[in-house]
Amino acid sequence: MRRVAAKFVPKLLNCDQKQHRMNIANEMLDSVRDDPNLLQRVITGDEAWVYGYDVETKTQSPQWKLPHEPRPKKARQVRSNVKVLLTVFFDCRGVVHHEFLPQGRTVNKEYYLQVMRNLREAIRQKRPGLWKNKNWLLHHDNAPAHTSLLVRDFVPKNNTLMMPQPPYSPDLAPCDFFLFPKLKRPMKGRRYATLDEIKTASKEELKKIFKNDFLKCFEDWKNRWQKCIISHGDYFEGDKIETLDLLKLAFGNENVNKSTTFRWFSRFKNGMESVKDEKRVGRPILHRNPEKMSQISNLIKENPRIGLRDIEEETWISKSLVGLIIKEDLQLKKTPSKICP
């Protein structure tokens, strides 16, 4: 046995709620198999608070240090009271519509109905193909304003198809698992004094998200439906789900054996795209030399928080070799800051 900490989840789901998650995941996977272009017609959205100051995450604070150096410290801080509510809708090609909640208003059924009207106008202008064919699908969560009678009457009246979303399932909502974390992460640790500064920074971060990121998000959405089924409807975030289980779910009896799966997985992880053996070209070039060590050391001195992937891009050395040089040759290790009063 070993002692482990409990995992925080949005809600302790009962059997019916888990089964409902599985049913919707199965339904959506079947729909995508029948129509491979289905996700290209989905427009999904949600609301989130953006703060004038948001605390850095634990993964953002670590920095490199030598064994004899003291652990860095940083004062405990909380989110600021200056905040603005951002509503965003996007598809696999990018952001379709975004707007900020006017000061002094709340997200009620009347406000969200106006958001729906603004979204339809944005689709007409930015996605004329979807607007002309009237075959786009709307996806949002089950917040009270989203499921109000006013909104439920408006959606079918305008011939808009709805995509199901199980309740208590942020892990199956693209805004929650992709857009808002990607938007807010660069803004954490920075200070914005006014609402206008928050809005400007939010718009800039939205523009920095590439089309490939949105495409990857929708591919990840399909993988999450599969993981939900493998987990029997329970929350799967942070759990180790084997690639072999996903392949079995996707291909059934036609799946390759375990050893072949592991061999291919190792190759694809290293950037190979072919399942055939590559021609050998001789011994690899050695990068573990004083010149490269000095280059890596200078990069770390300039930015103690730099990650292995960033160093890999700067030096053209593999990530594993970079880690080896840092730990064995430079004798550095990455430690998070100590939170103090």
Backbone torsions as a table, in degrees:
resi	resn	phi	psi	omega
1	MET	NA	155.1	172.2
2	ARG	-140.3	154.3	-175.5
3	ARG	-92.6	127.7	-178.3
4	VAL	-129.3	152.7	176.9
5	ALA	-82.8	149.1	178.4
6	ALA	-67.7	148.9	178.3
7	LYS	-94.8	129.4	178.3
8	PHE	-76.7	131.4	179.9
9	VAL	-129.5	157.4	-179.0
10	PRO	-59.4	-33.8	-177.3
11	LYS	-163.1	147.8	173.2
12	LEU	-81.3	105.5	-173.1
13	LEU	-77.2	142.1	173.0
14	ASN	-89.5	177.5	-174.8
15	CYS	-62.0	-40.4	-179.3
16	ASP	-65.0	-40.9	180.0
17	GLN	-66.6	-39.3	176.9
18	LYS	-64.2	-42.2	179.4
19	GLN	-64.4	-37.2	178.8
20	HIS	-64.7	-41.0	176.6
21	ARG	-61.0	-44.0	179.9
22	MET	-64.8	-41.1	-178.9
23	ASN	-61.7	-44.0	-179.5
24	ILE	-68.7	-39.9	178.0
25	ALA	-61.1	-44.1	177.7
26	ASN	-63.8	-42.2	-179.4
27	GLU	-62.0	-43.0	-178.6
28	MET	-70.3	-38.6	177.5
29	LEU	-63.6	-40.6	177.0
30	ASP	-63.6	-40.4	-179.7
31	SER	-64.7	-39.5	179.9
32	VAL	-69.5	-36.2	176.9
33	ARG	-65.6	-39.0	179.7
34	ASP	-72.1	-35.4	-179.5
35	ASP	-132.1	92.7	-177.3
36	PRO	-59.9	-20.6	-179.4
37	ASN	-93.3	8.8	-175.3
38	LEU	-59.0	-47.2	-175.2
39	LEU	-68.3	-17.9	176.9
40	GLN	-73.5	-12.9	-179.0
41	ARG	-105.4	2.3	-177.1
42	VAL	-89.1	133.6	172.2
43	ILE	-119.4	118.3	-175.3
44	THR	-117.5	152.3	-178.4
45	GLY	-163.0	168.4	179.8
46	ASP	-169.4	177.8	177.4
47	GLU	-115.0	153.6	176.5
48	ALA	-156.6	147.5	176.2
49	TRP	-80.2	136.0	173.4
50	VAL	-115.6	125.8	-170.2
51	TYR	-99.5	152.6	174.2
52	GLY	-64.8	-32.4	171.2
53	TYR	-144.5	124.8	176.8
54	ASP	-122.7	138.7	-174.5
55	VAL	-69.4	141.9	176.2
56	GLU	-60.7	148.1	174.0
57	THR	-78.1	165.4	-179.1
58	LYS	-63.9	-33.9	-178.9
59	THR	-74.3	-15.1	178.3
60	GLN	-86.8	-20.9	-172.3
61	SER	-87.0	-23.1	-175.9
62	PRO	-61.7	146.7	176.0
63	GLN	-143.3	159.7	-176.0
64	TRP	-77.3	140.5	177.5
65	LYS	-149.1	155.0	176.1
66	LEU	-80.4	158.7	-177.7
67	PRO	-56.4	-34.7	-176.1
68	HIS	-85.7	-9.6	-178.8
69	GLU	-79.9	145.9	179.7
70	PRO	-71.6	155.7	178.6
71	ARG	-69.3	132.8	179.7
72	PRO	-63.8	150.0	-179.0
73	LYS	-121.8	150.1	172.4
74	LYS	-146.6	146.5	-175.1
75	ALA	-72.7	143.6	176.0
76	ARG	-67.4	131.5	-178.4
77	GLN	-134.8	162.9	-179.9
78	VAL	-126.4	166.7	177.8
79	ARG	-64.0	151.2	178.4
80	SER	-80.6	163.7	177.2
81	ASN	-82.6	-13.5	178.0
82	VAL	-79.4	116.1	-176.5
83	LYS	-154.9	159.9	179.8
84	VAL	-141.3	144.4	-178.9
85	LEU	-92.3	123.2	-179.3
86	LEU	-107.3	131.4	174.1
87	THR	-111.5	127.2	-177.4
88	VAL	-131.7	138.9	170.9
89	PHE	-125.2	136.4	-178.8
90	PHE	-147.6	163.3	173.8
91	ASP	-129.8	-165.4	-175.1
92	CYS	-71.1	-9.0	179.6
93	ARG	-101.3	-14.4	179.2
94	GLY	144.2	-168.2	-178.2
95	VAL	-73.0	129.9	179.1
96	VAL	-95.8	-42.4	-177.8
97	HIS	-154.9	141.6	172.4
98	HIS	-145.9	149.7	176.0
99	GLU	-157.3	159.2	-178.6
100	PHE	-108.7	144.0	179.0
101	LEU	-68.4	125.1	177.7
102	PRO	-60.4	145.2	-177.9
103	GLN	-61.9	133.6	179.1
104	GLY	92.5	-5.1	179.3
105	ARG	-104.7	162.1	176.2
106	THR	-122.2	160.4	179.1
107	VAL	-81.3	95.0	176.1
108	ASN	-116.3	-177.3	-175.3
109	LYS	-64.0	-34.4	-179.4
110	GLU	-68.9	-42.6	178.9
111	TYR	-64.1	-44.4	-176.5
112	TYR	-68.9	-29.8	175.5
113	LEU	-63.3	-39.2	177.0
114	GLN	-67.3	-36.1	175.8
115	VAL	-60.8	-41.6	178.8
116	MET	-61.7	-40.2	178.0
117	ARG	-65.3	-42.6	178.9
118	ASN	-64.6	-37.5	178.8
119	LEU	-64.1	-43.5	179.6
120	ARG	-61.1	-38.9	178.2
121	GLU	-67.4	-38.7	178.2
122	ALA	-64.9	-38.8	178.2
123	ILE	-65.8	-40.1	179.8
124	ARG	-60.4	-37.5	-176.9
125	GLN	-84.5	-41.8	-171.6
126	LYS	-96.6	-24.3	-179.8
127	ARG	-127.7	65.5	-175.9
128	PRO	-60.1	-30.9	179.1
129	GLY	-63.8	-46.9	178.8
130	LEU	-65.4	-38.6	-179.0
131	TRP	-66.1	-40.9	-177.9
132	LYS	-67.2	-42.9	-177.9
133	ASN	-81.1	-15.4	-179.9
134	LYS	53.1	40.2	-177.9
135	ASN	-119.0	18.2	179.0
136	TRP	-81.5	152.4	-179.1
137	LEU	-112.9	136.9	177.5
138	LEU	-97.1	133.2	177.0
139	HIS	-129.7	126.2	170.8
140	HIS	-151.0	171.4	-175.9
141	ASP	-82.6	-169.3	-173.4
142	ASN	-102.5	35.5	176.3
143	ALA	-62.3	151.2	-177.1
144	PRO	-54.6	-40.3	-179.8
145	ALA	-66.7	-31.0	-178.0
146	HIS	-75.3	-30.3	-174.8
147	THR	-105.9	13.8	-180.0
148	SER	-66.1	157.8	-178.3
149	LEU	-61.2	-35.4	-179.9
150	LEU	-61.3	-45.0	-179.4
151	VAL	-73.3	-39.3	-179.3
152	ARG	-65.5	-28.8	175.0
153	ASP	-75.9	-36.8	-176.2
154	PHE	-68.3	-40.1	-173.5
155	VAL	-63.2	-55.0	179.8
156	PRO	-69.1	-27.6	-179.9
157	LYS	-62.7	-28.4	179.7
158	ASN	-102.6	21.1	175.9
159	ASN	55.6	40.5	179.0
160	THR	-100.4	127.1	178.0
161	LEU	-83.2	141.9	-179.4
162	MET	-105.0	143.2	175.3
163	MET	-105.0	130.8	-174.5
164	PRO	-69.7	148.4	176.1
165	GLN	-136.5	117.9	179.7
166	PRO	-66.1	145.3	178.7
167	PRO	-67.8	155.4	178.6
168	TYR	55.9	41.6	-175.6
169	SER	-132.9	64.5	175.8
170	PRO	-65.0	-22.6	178.8
171	ASP	-72.1	-9.3	178.0
172	LEU	-115.8	15.9	179.1
173	ALA	-115.4	117.1	-175.0
174	PRO	-55.4	-34.5	178.7
175	CYS	-63.7	-37.7	-175.6
176	ASP	-79.5	-39.4	-177.2
177	PHE	-92.7	-12.1	-177.8
178	PHE	-126.4	-65.8	-165.6
179	LEU	-65.5	-55.4	-174.5
180	PHE	-66.6	-40.8	173.8
181	PRO	-60.8	-39.9	-179.8
182	LYS	-69.2	-35.3	178.9
183	LEU	-70.8	-43.9	-172.0
184	LYS	-82.8	-27.9	-175.2
185	ARG	-54.5	-49.2	179.5
186	PRO	-66.0	-20.7	-177.3
187	MET	-86.7	-14.5	179.7
188	LYS	-67.1	137.1	-179.7
189	GLY	89.1	-8.6	177.6
190	ARG	-101.4	155.6	-178.6
191	ARG	-114.3	132.2	176.6
192	TYR	-124.4	120.8	-171.1
193	ALA	-78.3	-34.1	-174.3
194	THR	-123.1	167.3	177.8
195	LEU	-65.1	-35.4	179.7
196	ASP	-64.1	-38.1	178.3
197	GLU	-66.0	-39.5	177.9
198	ILE	-63.3	-44.7	-178.9
199	LYS	-63.3	-43.9	-179.9
200	THR	-62.6	-44.9	-179.9
201	ALA	-64.7	-39.0	179.4
202	SER	-63.4	-43.1	179.3
203	LYS	-63.6	-40.7	-180.0
204	GLU	-63.7	-41.6	179.7
205	GLU	-68.2	-34.2	176.4
206	LEU	-63.2	-39.0	-179.4
207	LYS	-68.6	-24.4	-176.9
208	LYS	-79.3	-11.2	179.9
209	ILE	-79.7	121.7	-175.0
210	PHE	-80.7	162.0	178.6
211	LYS	-61.4	-38.0	179.6
212	ASN	-61.7	-32.1	177.7
213	ASP	-65.9	-40.4	178.3
214	PHE	-67.0	-41.1	177.4
215	LEU	-60.9	-43.6	179.8
216	LYS	-63.8	-34.7	179.1
217	CYS	-60.9	-44.2	-178.5
218	PHE	-71.4	-31.0	173.1
219	GLU	-67.0	-40.4	178.4
220	ASP	-65.1	-32.3	177.9
221	TRP	-59.5	-44.3	177.5
222	LYS	-62.2	-42.6	178.7
223	ASN	-62.0	-35.4	-179.7
224	ARG	-69.6	-35.5	174.3
225	TRP	-61.2	-41.7	178.9
226	GLN	-64.7	-42.9	179.5
227	LYS	-64.8	-35.6	177.7
228	CYS	-61.8	-41.9	179.2
229	ILE	-67.2	-44.2	179.5
230	ILE	-61.7	-35.4	-179.9
231	SER	-84.0	7.4	179.8
232	HIS	58.4	37.9	175.1
233	GLY	86.7	-5.0	-179.6
234	ASP	-82.6	167.1	175.4
235	TYR	-66.3	135.9	-174.7
236	PHE	-116.4	-3.5	-176.8
237	GLU	-59.5	124.0	179.0
238	GLY	87.5	-10.7	177.8
239	ASP	-81.7	151.6	179.6
240	LYS	-88.7	106.3	177.4
241	ILE	-108.4	119.3	-174.8
242	GLU	-67.3	142.2	175.6
243	THR	-59.4	-33.1	-179.7
244	LEU	-61.0	-37.2	178.5
245	ASP	-65.2	-39.9	179.0
246	LEU	-66.3	-39.3	179.3
247	LEU	-66.7	-40.3	178.2
248	LYS	-61.8	-40.5	179.8
249	LEU	-65.8	-38.0	-176.3
250	ALA	-77.7	-40.2	-171.0
251	PHE	-112.7	-10.5	177.2
252	GLY	61.4	-130.2	-177.3
253	ASN	-70.6	-16.1	-179.6
254	GLU	-83.5	0.3	-178.2
255	ASN	-67.7	147.7	178.2
256	VAL	-75.0	167.5	-176.9
257	ASN	-74.8	173.3	-172.9
258	LYS	-63.5	-46.0	-177.0
259	SER	-64.2	-39.6	178.1
260	THR	-66.4	-40.2	178.2
261	THR	-59.7	-47.5	-179.0
262	PHE	-64.1	-38.8	-179.3
263	ARG	-66.2	-44.0	178.6
264	TRP	-66.8	-40.2	179.9
265	PHE	-59.3	-43.0	179.2
266	SER	-62.6	-40.7	-179.9
267	ARG	-67.2	-46.8	-178.7
268	PHE	-64.1	-34.2	179.3
269	LYS	-64.4	-31.2	179.9
270	ASN	-89.3	10.1	173.6
271	GLY	95.8	1.0	178.8
272	MET	-80.2	147.3	-179.0
273	GLU	-116.7	-7.4	-178.7
274	SER	-105.3	145.9	177.5
275	VAL	-93.2	2.3	176.7
276	LYS	-94.4	156.9	179.8
277	ASP	-66.9	136.7	178.0
278	GLU	-84.9	153.7	176.0
279	LYS	-71.6	138.5	178.7
280	ARG	-81.8	136.8	-176.9
281	VAL	-115.0	16.5	179.3
282	GLY	103.6	-170.6	-177.2
283	ARG	-71.5	144.7	179.5
284	PRO	-71.8	154.8	177.9
285	ILE	-70.9	135.5	-179.3
286	LEU	-84.5	126.6	179.7
287	HIS	-106.5	-5.0	-175.7
288	ARG	-85.3	72.9	-178.4
289	ASN	-128.3	165.1	-176.4
290	PRO	-57.4	-34.3	-178.8
291	GLU	-64.4	-45.4	179.3
292	LYS	-69.3	-37.6	177.9
293	MET	-61.2	-42.5	179.1
294	SER	-64.5	-39.1	179.2
295	GLN	-63.7	-43.9	178.8
296	ILE	-65.6	-41.5	179.7
297	SER	-61.2	-41.2	179.9
298	ASN	-66.7	-38.6	178.2
299	LEU	-62.6	-40.1	-179.5
300	ILE	-70.3	-36.5	177.9
301	LYS	-64.9	-37.9	179.1
302	GLU	-68.5	-37.2	-178.7
303	ASN	-143.1	94.0	-178.2
304	PRO	-60.6	-16.9	-178.4
305	ARG	-95.1	4.7	-176.0
306	ILE	-60.5	142.8	-178.6
307	GLY	-94.2	165.2	-179.5
308	LEU	-61.3	-37.8	-178.2
309	ARG	-66.2	-38.2	178.5
310	ASP	-66.2	-40.2	177.9
311	ILE	-65.2	-38.7	178.6
312	GLU	-59.3	-41.8	179.9
313	GLU	-69.5	-33.6	-178.2
314	GLU	-76.3	-36.6	-171.6
315	THR	-104.6	-12.1	-177.0
316	TRP	61.8	34.3	174.2
317	ILE	-113.5	145.7	-178.6
318	SER	-61.1	151.1	-177.6
319	LYS	-59.1	-40.4	-178.7
320	SER	-65.8	-39.5	179.9
321	LEU	-71.2	-35.6	175.7
322	VAL	-59.4	-46.5	178.5
323	GLY	-61.0	-37.2	179.3
324	LEU	-66.2	-43.6	179.5
325	ILE	-63.8	-43.8	-177.5
326	ILE	-64.2	-44.3	-174.6
327	LYS	-80.2	-41.5	-174.0
328	GLU	-92.1	-41.3	-176.2
329	ASP	-89.1	-47.6	-179.9
330	LEU	-86.9	-14.4	178.2
331	GLN	55.6	45.2	177.0
332	LEU	-108.6	152.4	172.2
333	LYS	-140.8	152.6	-175.9
334	LYS	-96.3	126.0	-179.4
335	THR	-129.4	142.7	176.2
336	PRO	-74.1	154.7	177.4
337	SER	-67.0	148.6	177.0
338	LYS	-86.3	123.2	179.5
339	ILE	-76.6	127.0	-179.5
340	CYS	-133.1	162.3	-177.6
341	PRO	-58.7	NA	NA
